[in-house]
Amino acid sequence: MAHEVKWLKPGRLLYVSYQGHQTPEALKACLNDMADQLDTVTYPVMILINWLEVTDSEPRVLQSQPVAIPTHSISTQWKRQWSICNRC
């Protein structure tokens, strides 16, 4: 597995650790796992992302997924804040 997704504080702080070689497929799998966890809550949460264990990645892998997290269940206010963070 090229990632780990778990709650450090259930329903409040989600920890995401990317590991090893990152491909667009591995990134998409992790983002899908993140979305599954985020769909379990109805309020804003914090996400801690650890990229320190990535050994290498394919060129432009982070740009390979233009819509990182499905926003169908996120309020308009949080969509706007996600969009701002997504451009950082």
FIZA-66665 format. One record per residue (C-alpha): x, y, z. Coordinates in steps of 0.5 Angstrom, whole numbers, plus 500, padded with zeros to 3 digits. Each point is the difference from the previous one (the first is absolute). Layout:
+-----+-----+-----+
|  xx |  yy |  zz |
+-----+-----+-----+
|   X |   Y |   Z |
...
+-----+-----+-----+
***
This chain:
+-----+-----+-----+
|  xx |  yy |  zz |
+-----+-----+-----+
| 500 | 500 | 500 |
| 503 | 507 | 498 |
| 496 | 504 | 505 |
| 496 | 499 | 507 |
| 494 | 504 | 502 |
| 498 | 500 | 507 |
| 496 | 504 | 505 |
| 505 | 503 | 506 |
| 494 | 503 | 503 |
| 494 | 496 | 498 |
| 496 | 505 | 496 |
| 504 | 506 | 501 |
| 507 | 499 | 497 |
| 502 | 495 | 494 |
| 507 | 498 | 499 |
| 502 | 499 | 493 |
| 507 | 497 | 499 |
| 503 | 499 | 493 |
| 505 | 495 | 499 |
| 505 | 497 | 495 |
| 499 | 501 | 493 |
| 494 | 505 | 498 |
| 497 | 499 | 493 |
| 493 | 503 | 498 |
| 497 | 493 | 502 |
| 503 | 500 | 507 |
| 498 | 507 | 501 |
| 493 | 499 | 497 |
| 499 | 494 | 505 |
| 502 | 504 | 506 |
| 495 | 506 | 498 |
| 495 | 495 | 500 |
| 501 | 497 | 507 |
| 500 | 507 | 502 |
| 494 | 502 | 497 |
| 497 | 493 | 503 |
| 502 | 503 | 507 |
| 498 | 507 | 499 |
| 493 | 497 | 498 |
| 499 | 497 | 507 |
| 500 | 507 | 503 |
| 495 | 506 | 499 |
| 504 | 506 | 503 |
| 507 | 503 | 498 |
| 506 | 496 | 502 |
| 508 | 501 | 500 |
| 504 | 496 | 495 |
| 507 | 498 | 502 |
| 504 | 498 | 494 |
| 507 | 497 | 500 |
| 504 | 500 | 494 |
| 507 | 498 | 503 |
| 500 | 493 | 499 |
| 499 | 501 | 492 |
| 506 | 497 | 497 |
| 499 | 503 | 493 |
| 494 | 502 | 496 |
| 498 | 500 | 492 |
| 501 | 507 | 497 |
| 494 | 504 | 502 |
| 496 | 495 | 504 |
| 497 | 505 | 505 |
| 497 | 504 | 494 |
| 497 | 493 | 497 |
| 494 | 500 | 504 |
| 497 | 507 | 499 |
| 494 | 499 | 505 |
| 503 | 497 | 506 |
| 494 | 499 | 504 |
| 493 | 499 | 498 |
| 496 | 506 | 503 |
| 493 | 497 | 499 |
| 499 | 500 | 507 |
| 504 | 506 | 502 |
| 496 | 507 | 502 |
| 501 | 506 | 495 |
| 504 | 503 | 505 |
| 505 | 494 | 501 |
| 501 | 499 | 493 |
| 502 | 507 | 499 |
| 505 | 499 | 505 |
| 502 | 494 | 497 |
| 501 | 503 | 494 |
| 505 | 505 | 503 |
| 504 | 495 | 503 |
| 500 | 496 | 494 |
| 504 | 505 | 496 |
| 505 | 501 | 505 |
+-----+-----+-----+
***
